[in-house]
Amino acid sequence: MRLLNWFQDEPPKLVQWMKIFIAGISKTGTTGLMYLIRNSMKDSPLEIFEPKVCPPDALATDNDVLAKALISPLLDSDSFSTFDKKITIIRDPRDRLVSVLLYSQFHAPYSREKKKVAKVMDVLRHKESDPASVSIQEIMNRMVVANEDPEVTLDVFQKRLTAPVIWVTKYLKKMTGTLIYKYEDFVTEQYQSLEQYLGFPLTGEAVVPDNLKRVSRTNRSGNWRSWFTEEDVRVYKPIFSDWLKAYGYDPDDWELDTKPSIEQEHCSGYFAKLIREASGSRRRFL
């Protein structure tokens, strides 16, 4: 009876820990979104960066947990299914294609070979000077030639860059109760749906640590209209249209910029930065 009276007079303080899981394919803003949420949380959470499976201590800890993972066939999504909040960030696959095309050369095996680097750099500079005259297909082919891997043809390389959108659909069929959030809303700071879902305001900044700065390129959307050519539209419209329709993008809008413009820092400059940072490695990337 005394025990009962004690609880009635002084109820125990309940602390509600929140476990948040962010997922998306590469180059969709997962890292930036993680740090936006991290810097908006009142207390410091246990941070888990790109695991393939949820660590046991993340499930057992009496603390907030913030995890972010890249969607792939290797991700054990079931291990995160009990998290309180699950967010899936998606992005227009045309913009993502441009971004991942350049980033795919990080740790390229030819990074120390100046002549091969120069040939890729040449096609990117040509793209900057006259965007409509150089297709994405041509850039891809130049990268394939530079890598000199007989198993990686242009067709294989293209499929490796476009296949992840299929992973998103498979992931969402499996991971129920997740908020689908668009990269386009993230970069324009439209956080209302996120704040409502999470239950707290996102007042922090999406500041990425210096050692991860390479993942950021333009932080904008719609740049594909200057990058794509009519040839690229013919190639990628059949690949992406159904996905665009399924996730709320206009599958019929393939209008290109009449005066396309590509900034050096987002093209050859970005490529040069990646090569400089990765030049110490010969790890295969393609």
GIBEL-V877469 format. One line per field, one symbol per residue. phi: phi as a letter, one per 40 degrees, with the letter a starting at -180 (. if undefined). Layout:
phi: ???
This chain:
phi: .dcccccccbccccbccbbbbbbaccgbgccccdcccdcbccbccccbbfccaccdccccccacbbbbbccacccccdcbccccbbbbcbadccccdcccdcccccgccccccdccdccccdcccccccadccbccdccdcccccccfbccbcdcccdcccbddccccccccccccgbccbcdccccbfcbdccccccgaccbcbcccddcbdcccbbfbbgcdccccbccccccccccbdccdccbgcccccbccccbcabcdcbbcccccccccccccbbccbd
